[in-house]
């Protein structure tokens, strides 16, 4: 039977007690972690979010009713315990903060009984994730998940404090806005009052924060919920959180400066990690050429080398064909991996095919000075020697090459570099390597749409010196955009915005928008710009990803209280679900049965 707290008041959390409390009478409350009944001696571990404490009842010092009650406790019962803190009578437990002490109870109340949970509440659970997510309220009792969410809370508190001290105002922007099809797919909300009309949930507060700059708010910050109805990926959530900011009368260096100081404060206060300032900067072009990625992981080497000029006249058709088609030949040197078995190299070849590569050419340099290669028969000895020299190849190294269009070569070798680093144990989660990536291309070509699309969004300012190319050679235009990258993950990105009418109109034209189309989608912003707009710039962090890296987790689901799974559903609440016909009728909607 459950008992009442009534006249009891908790004096301490379980993990707060220490040897300094010995002799004190305390009241703790929490969940039973485990119960060990040794006959006339009962040990009960009680847990709350602060930690765990041992309760000890023995027949010599405890009345029979209390001893029997303690013996009856089962895992996850909720209890209140009144007793005296004492030094441990048995061995000290170094693994927990309260390992030197125990509580000798004078009163024990069962506040709530519990069924046996479907999996043990323990750190680093081996239970399948879909089972844990179905019972997420139990999963969240695990100390490791609670630590992750406490870390997230700390990050949010420090973020608010830092930006408030820097003169930023926290302003909330609407959840129900206008659908803007440019970018990812919107989540739509039907309007009952305006039949046939829909709100779009925000993919980001982008347009509103620019309007706040037009309104003179100067420095804005928001921890904002955002929604994207994107195609499925293992570690992507349909709703996520941004640390979103916008600043007036600034340029690239101003945004970077305040954010470097923010990151340094955050990592020092939360993790006691010193971030070296200024953070390294690298242009997009350099990042792609050296690492095959615009979010390079700098914790290890294995950089890409462009060997196009070395092999352009060779006898290997795969290399020369790629070069003739305007592509390139690049390679990476996996130091000390020359003895890698052929089977493993074949697996790496299959891996790069997922990134569009047709295959992988290799030279395995043996310790005895001989070579094994997939293409040596097409090359002269001199050509092979020149290629190995260009790759800084030494006995014991494995040289891997891709030949194709630049994008395919970058994507496949960039991914291969990280895959090899994982396999070789080169990724240290305790090391934090930041880098700013700058000067992104303004546009990327969309084969699907047959036109240039904005790499970031249509309001990003081009580099001033590239403005003459907007009409004549859009592919050459670089953006005043910047991403902050940590350990191969983009944790934030932003840009200087266009604030001149004429540049914005040229931008829309380059993207294939007519004036009418631009006004139908973004008219309210363009109208606002007619009334005096300051130069402005902004940045947004993905809070979930930032916290995931700080907590040294592999998935953002481990730092979100109630995450969705890969198909954007919630296993616990079974959302999304059907609604009744009456609700649909009020909204002027009907569902269509799926065709067989």
C-alpha positions in Angstrom: 0.0 0.0 0.0 1.3 3.5 -0.9 1.8 5.8 2.1 1.6 9.6 2.3 4.6 12.0 2.5 2.3 14.1 4.8 4.6 15.5 7.5 7.9 14.6 5.9 10.1 17.1 4.1 13.1 16.0 2.1 16.3 17.5 3.6 18.9 16.3 1.1 19.1 14.7 -2.4 20.7 11.2 -2.3 24.0 12.2 -4.0 24.5 15.4 -1.9 25.4 13.5 1.3 29.0 13.0 2.3 31.2 12.1 5.3 30.6 15.8 6.5 27.0 14.7 7.3 27.9 11.8 9.6 25.8 12.0 12.8 23.1 14.1 11.1 19.4 13.1 10.9 18.3 13.4 7.3 15.3 12.6 5.1 15.9 11.4 1.5 13.4 10.3 -1.2 13.9 8.5 -4.4 13.7 5.2 -6.3 14.9 1.8 -5.1 17.8 0.8 -7.3 18.3 -2.6 -5.7 17.6 -4.5 -2.6 20.0 -7.1 -1.1 18.5 -9.2 1.7 21.1 -11.1 3.6 18.8 -12.6 6.2 19.0 -10.3 9.3 20.8 -7.7 7.2 19.1 -5.7 4.4 21.0 -3.3 2.1 18.8 -0.9 -0.1 20.3 1.5 -2.7 18.1 4.5 -3.2 18.6 6.7 -6.3 17.5 10.2 -7.5 18.9 12.4 -10.2 21.8 13.5 -7.9 23.2 10.0 -7.3 22.7 7.0 -5.1 22.9 6.3 -1.3 23.0 3.0 0.6 20.4 2.3 3.4 21.4 -0.4 5.9 18.9 -2.2 8.2 20.2 -4.9 10.6 18.2 -6.9 13.2 20.4 -5.6 16.0 19.5 -1.9 15.5 16.2 -1.9 13.5 12.8 -2.9 14.7 11.3 -6.0 13.1 8.5 -4.1 11.2 11.0 -1.7 9.6 13.4 -4.6 8.7 10.5 -6.5 7.1 9.4 -3.5 5.2 12.9 -2.9 3.9 13.2 -6.5 2.8 9.9 -6.2 0.9 11.1 -3.3 -1.3 11.5 -4.0 -5.1 13.3 -2.2 -7.8 11.7 1.2 -8.8 9.5 1.5 -5.6 9.4 5.2 -4.6 10.4 5.6 -1.0 11.1 8.1 1.8 13.7 7.3 4.4 14.4 9.1 7.6 17.6 8.2 9.4 21.1 9.0 10.6 24.1 9.3 8.4 26.9 6.9 9.5 30.3 5.9 8.2 30.1 2.6 6.2 30.4 -0.4 8.4 31.6 -2.5 5.4 34.0 -1.7 2.5 34.1 1.8 1.0 32.7 2.0 -2.5 35.0 4.2 -4.6 32.7 4.1 -7.6 30.0 6.4 -6.1 30.3 9.8 -4.5 28.5 8.6 -1.3 30.7 5.4 -1.1 32.0 6.3 2.4 28.7 6.6 4.1 25.3 4.9 4.6 22.0 5.7 6.3 20.7 3.9 9.3 16.9 4.3 9.0 14.5 5.1 11.8 11.5 5.5 9.4 10.7 4.1 6.0 7.7 4.9 3.8 6.7 3.3 0.5 5.3 6.3 -1.4 4.6 4.3 -4.6 4.9 0.6 -5.6 6.2 -0.4 -9.0 5.8 -3.2 -11.4 9.0 -4.9 -12.6 10.3 -2.6 -15.4 10.7 -4.1 -18.9 14.5 -3.5 -18.7 17.0 -2.7 -15.9 17.5 1.0 -15.0 21.3 1.1 -15.5 24.0 3.1 -17.2 25.1 2.1 -20.7 22.0 0.0 -21.2 22.3 -2.9 -23.6 18.5 -3.0 -24.1 17.4 -2.3 -27.7 16.8 1.3 -28.4 13.2 0.8 -29.7 12.2 -0.8 -26.4 13.8 2.0 -24.4 12.1 4.6 -26.5 8.7 3.0 -26.0 9.2 3.3 -22.3 11.2 6.6 -22.5 10.0 7.7 -19.0 11.9 4.7 -17.6 14.8 5.1 -19.9 15.2 8.7 -18.7 15.7 7.4 -15.1 19.1 6.1 -16.2 21.9 8.2 -14.7 23.8 8.6 -18.0 20.7 10.1 -19.8 20.0 12.3 -16.8 23.5 13.6 -16.9 23.1 14.4 -20.6 19.9 16.4 -20.0 21.4 18.2 -17.0 24.3 19.2 -19.3 21.9 20.4 -21.9 20.1 22.5 -19.3 23.4 24.0 -18.2 24.3 24.9 -21.8 21.0 26.7 -22.2 21.3 28.6 -19.0 24.9 29.7 -19.8 23.9 30.6 -23.3 21.2 33.0 -22.0 23.5 34.5 -19.5 26.4 35.1 -21.9 24.3 36.7 -24.6 22.3 38.8 -22.1 25.7 40.2 -20.8 26.7 40.9 -24.4 23.6 43.1 -24.9 21.4 40.6 -26.8 17.6 40.7 -26.3 15.7 37.4 -26.1 12.7 37.7 -28.4 10.2 34.9 -29.2 9.1 34.6 -32.9 5.9 32.9 -34.0 5.4 29.1 -34.5 2.5 29.6 -36.8 3.8 31.5 -39.9 3.7 31.4 -43.7 4.9 28.4 -45.6 8.1 29.2 -47.5 8.8 26.3 -50.0 12.4 27.4 -50.8 14.5 25.0 -48.7 13.4 21.9 -46.9 9.7 20.8 -46.8 7.5 22.6 -44.3 5.2 21.0 -41.7 1.8 22.4 -42.4 -1.0 23.3 -40.0 -4.5 23.7 -41.4 -6.5 26.7 -40.3 -10.1 26.2 -39.1 -11.0 29.9 -39.4 -9.5 30.3 -42.9 -10.7 27.1 -44.7 -8.2 25.8 -47.3 -5.4 27.9 -45.8 -2.4 26.6 -43.9 0.3 27.9 -41.6 3.8 26.6 -41.9 5.8 25.7 -38.8 9.2 27.5 -38.9 12.2 25.8 -40.4 14.1 28.6 -38.7 13.2 32.1 -37.5 15.2 33.5 -40.4 12.7 36.1 -41.8 11.5 37.2 -38.4 14.9 37.8 -37.0 15.8 39.9 -40.1 12.6 41.9 -39.5 13.7 42.4 -35.9 16.9 44.0 -37.2 14.7 46.3 -39.4 12.8 47.2 -36.2 15.9 48.4 -34.5 16.4 45.6 -31.9 20.1 45.5 -32.8 21.0 42.2 -31.1 18.5 39.3 -30.9 18.9 35.8 -29.4 16.4 33.0 -29.1 16.5 29.3 -28.2 14.1 28.4 -30.9 12.1 25.3 -31.8 12.3 24.5 -35.5 10.6 21.9 -37.8 11.6 20.3 -41.0 9.7 17.6 -42.9 12.8 16.1 -44.3 13.6 12.7 -45.8 14.5 10.1 -43.2 18.0 9.7 -41.8 19.1 7.8 -38.7 20.2 10.9 -36.7 17.8 13.6 -37.9 14.8 14.8 -35.9 11.7 16.4 -37.4 11.7 19.0 -34.6 15.0 20.4 -33.2 16.3 23.4 -31.3 18.5 26.2 -32.5 20.4 28.8 -30.6 19.5 31.6 -33.0 21.0 35.1 -33.2 21.1 38.2 -35.4 23.2 41.4 -35.1 23.0 44.8 -36.7 25.8 47.1 -37.9 28.3 44.2 -38.1 30.4 42.2 -40.6 31.8 38.6 -40.6 34.6 39.3 -38.0 32.1 40.8 -35.5 29.9 37.7 -35.6 32.9 35.4 -35.3 34.4 37.3 -32.4 31.3 37.2 -30.1 30.8 33.5 -31.0 34.4 32.5 -30.3 34.1 34.1 -26.8 30.8 32.3 -26.3 32.2 28.9 -27.2 35.3 29.5 -25.0 33.1 30.4 -22.0 30.7 27.5 -22.6 33.4 24.8 -22.9 35.4 26.2 -19.9 32.3 26.4 -17.6 30.7 23.1 -18.6 33.6 20.8 -19.4 36.7 22.7 -18.1 38.1 22.6 -21.6 40.2 25.6 -22.9 39.3 26.6 -26.4 42.3 28.3 -28.0 41.3 31.6 -29.5 41.2 32.8 -32.2 39.7 29.6 -33.7 41.4 28.5 -37.0 39.7 29.7 -40.2 39.7 27.9 -43.6 38.0 28.8 -46.8 35.5 26.3 -48.3 37.8 25.7 -51.2 40.8 24.8 -49.0 38.6 22.5 -46.8 37.3 20.6 -49.9 40.8 20.3 -51.5 42.4 19.1 -48.2 39.7 17.1 -46.6 37.0 16.5 -49.2 34.4 18.0 -46.8 33.1 21.4 -45.8 32.9 20.1 -42.2 36.5 18.7 -41.9 37.5 16.7 -38.8 41.0 18.1 -37.9 41.7 15.5 -35.1 43.8 13.4 -37.6 45.7 13.8 -40.8 45.2 11.7 -43.9 44.6 14.7 -46.1 43.6 14.5 -49.8 46.3 15.1 -52.4 45.5 16.3 -55.9 47.6 14.2 -58.3 45.8 15.2 -61.5 48.9 16.8 -63.0 51.1 13.8 -62.1 48.9 11.2 -63.9 47.4 13.3 -66.7 49.5 11.6 -69.4 49.6 8.1 -67.9 48.4 4.9 -69.5 45.5 4.2 -67.0 42.3 5.1 -68.8 40.2 5.5 -65.5 42.5 8.4 -64.5 42.9 10.0 -67.9 39.2 9.6 -68.7 38.2 11.5 -65.5 40.6 14.3 -66.3 39.3 14.6 -69.9 35.8 15.0 -68.6 36.8 18.0 -66.4 37.3 15.9 -63.3 40.3 15.2 -61.1 42.3 12.4 -59.6 43.0 12.6 -55.8 44.3 10.2 -53.2 44.8 9.7 -49.5 47.7 8.0 -47.8 46.6 5.6 -45.0 50.0 5.5 -43.2 51.1 2.1 -42.0 48.2 0.3 -43.6 50.1 -1.3 -46.6 49.4 -4.8 -45.2 45.6 -4.3 -45.3 44.0 -7.5 -46.6 42.4 -7.4 -50.1 39.0 -8.2 -48.7 39.1 -5.1 -46.5 40.2 -2.9 -49.5 37.2 -4.4 -51.4 34.9 -3.3 -48.5 36.3 0.2 -48.7 35.7 0.2 -52.5 32.0 -0.8 -51.8 31.8 2.0 -49.2 32.9 4.8 -51.6 30.3 3.6 -54.2 27.6 5.0 -51.9 29.1 8.4 -52.5 28.9 8.1 -56.3 32.5 6.8 -56.9 32.7 4.0 -59.5 35.6 2.4 -57.6 38.8 2.8 -55.7 42.3 2.4 -57.2 45.1 1.4 -54.7 48.8 0.9 -54.2 49.8 -1.1 -51.2 53.5 -0.4 -50.4 54.9 -3.5 -48.7 57.5 -3.2 -45.9 60.0 -5.1 -48.1 59.9 -2.4 -50.8 57.5 -4.3 -53.2 54.1 -3.0 -54.4 50.7 -4.5 -54.8 48.4 -2.4 -57.0 45.1 -2.6 -58.8 46.4 -0.6 -61.8 50.2 -1.0 -62.0 49.9 -2.9 -65.3 48.6 0.2 -67.0 51.5 2.4 -65.8 55.2 2.6 -66.5 57.6 2.3 -63.6 58.5 6.0 -63.9 54.7 6.9 -63.7 54.2 4.7 -60.6 57.3 6.2 -58.9 56.2 9.7 -59.6 52.7 9.0 -58.2 54.0 7.3 -55.0 56.4 10.3 -54.5 53.5 12.8 -55.0 51.6 10.9 -52.3 54.6 10.8 -49.9 54.3 7.0 -50.0 56.7 5.0 -47.8 57.1 1.3 -47.3 54.1 0.1 -45.2 51.6 2.8 -46.6 48.3 2.2 -48.4 47.6 4.8 -51.1 43.9 5.0 -52.2 42.7 7.0 -55.3 39.4 8.2 -56.7 39.0 9.6 -60.2 35.8 11.4 -61.3 34.1 14.8 -61.2 35.4 16.9 -58.4 32.2 16.6 -56.3 32.3 12.8 -56.4 36.0 12.6 -55.7 35.6 15.0 -52.7 32.5 13.3 -51.3 33.9 9.7 -51.6 37.5 10.4 -50.3 36.2 12.8 -47.6 33.9 10.1 -46.3 36.5 7.4 -46.8 39.0 9.4 -44.7 36.6 9.5 -41.8 35.6 5.9 -42.1 39.3 4.8 -42.0 39.9 7.1 -39.0 37.0 5.3 -37.2 38.4 1.9 -38.1 41.9 2.8 -37.0 40.7 4.4 -33.7 42.0 7.9 -34.5 38.9 9.7 -33.3 39.3 10.9 -29.7 36.0 12.2 -28.1 38.0 14.0 -25.5 39.7 16.3 -28.1 37.7 19.3 -29.4 39.0 20.7 -32.7 37.1 23.7 -33.9 37.4 25.4 -37.3 35.5 28.2 -39.1 34.8 27.4 -42.8 34.3 30.7 -44.8 33.7 31.9 -48.3 31.2 29.2 -49.3 29.9 29.1 -52.9 26.9 31.4 -53.2 25.1 28.9 -55.4 25.0 25.2 -56.2 23.7 23.7 -59.4 20.6 21.5 -59.0 20.3 18.8 -61.6 16.8 18.1 -60.5 15.6 21.7 -61.0 17.9 22.6 -63.9 19.0 25.8 -62.2 21.2 27.3 -59.6 19.9 27.2 -56.0 21.1 29.1 -53.0 23.7 27.0 -51.0 22.5 28.7 -47.8 19.4 30.9 -48.5 18.5 33.7 -50.9 19.3 36.5 -48.3 23.0 35.7 -48.0 25.3 38.5 -49.1 27.8 37.7 -51.9 31.5 38.7 -51.4 31.6 42.3 -52.7 34.4 41.5 -55.2 32.2 38.7 -56.7 29.1 40.8 -57.3 30.0 41.4 -61.0 29.7 37.6 -61.6 26.1 37.3 -60.4 24.7 37.4 -63.9 27.7 36.3 -66.0 29.1 33.4 -64.0 27.0 32.6 -60.9 29.1 29.5 -60.1 32.1 31.7 -59.4 30.3 33.8 -56.7 31.4 33.3 -53.1 29.1 34.0 -50.2 29.8 35.9 -47.0 28.8 32.8 -45.2 30.5 31.0 -42.4 30.1 27.6 -40.6 31.6 26.7 -37.2 32.7 23.0 -37.3 33.7 20.8 -34.4 35.2 17.3 -34.8 33.8 16.9 -38.3 30.3 18.2 -37.4 28.8 21.5 -38.5 27.5 22.8 -35.1 26.4 26.3 -36.4 26.2 28.4 -39.6 25.3 31.8 -40.7 26.0 34.7 -43.0 26.0 38.4 -43.6 22.6 39.3 -45.1 21.8 41.3 -48.2 20.4 44.6 -47.1 20.3 46.5 -50.5 17.2 46.3 -52.7 19.2 46.1 -55.9 21.5 43.2 -54.8 18.5 41.3 -53.4 16.6 41.6 -56.8 19.7 40.5 -58.7 20.0 37.5 -56.3 16.4 36.5 -56.9 17.0 36.7 -60.7 20.1 34.5 -60.5 17.9 31.9 -58.6 15.3 32.0 -61.4 12.6 33.9 -59.4 10.5 36.5 -61.2 9.7 39.6 -59.3 6.2 38.4 -58.8 7.4 35.0 -57.4 9.8 36.7 -55.0 7.1 39.1 -53.7 4.5 36.3 -53.3 6.9 34.4 -51.1 8.9 37.1 -49.3 6.9 40.3 -50.0 6.6 41.3 -46.3 10.4 41.2 -45.9 11.1 43.1 -49.2 8.5 45.7 -48.2 10.2 46.1 -44.8 13.5 46.7 -46.5 12.0 49.9 -48.2 11.9 51.6 -44.8 15.6 51.7 -43.8 17.4 48.5 -43.1 20.7 48.2 -41.2 23.6 46.0 -42.4 23.0 42.8 -40.4 24.3 39.3 -40.0 23.5 36.2 -38.0 24.3 32.7 -37.0 22.4 29.7 -35.6 23.7 26.6 -33.7 22.1 23.2 -33.7 21.7 22.9 -29.9 21.1 19.1 -30.1 24.3 18.5 -32.0 26.4 20.8 -29.9 25.2 19.1 -26.7 25.7 15.6 -28.2 29.4 16.4 -28.9 29.9 18.0 -25.4 28.3 14.9 -23.8 30.5 12.7 -26.0 27.4 10.8 -27.3 27.0 9.2 -30.8 23.4 10.2 -31.4 21.3 13.4 -30.8 18.5 11.1 -29.5 20.7 10.7 -26.3 20.5 14.4 -25.5 16.8 15.0 -26.3 14.2 14.1 -23.7 11.5 12.7 -26.0 13.0 12.1 -29.4 11.4 10.7 -32.6 12.7 7.7 -34.4 13.9 7.4 -38.0 10.4 7.5 -39.6 9.6 10.7 -37.5 7.2 8.8 -35.2 7.2 8.7 -31.4 7.2 5.1 -30.1 6.0 6.1 -26.6 2.9 8.2 -27.6 2.4 6.6 -31.0 2.4 10.0 -32.7 1.5 10.8 -35.4 -2.0 9.3 -35.1 -5.4 9.4 -36.8 -7.9 12.1 -35.7 -11.6 11.7 -35.8 -13.8 12.7 -38.7 -15.4 15.6 -36.8 -12.0 17.3 -36.3 -11.2 16.9 -40.0 -14.6 18.2 -41.1 -14.0 21.4 -38.9 -10.8 21.9 -40.9 -12.4 21.2 -44.3 -10.1 18.2 -44.7 -10.7 14.6 -45.7 -8.2 11.7 -45.9 -7.8 9.8 -49.1 -7.3 6.0 -48.7 -3.9 4.8 -50.0 -4.1 3.2 -53.4 -3.2 -0.5 -53.5 
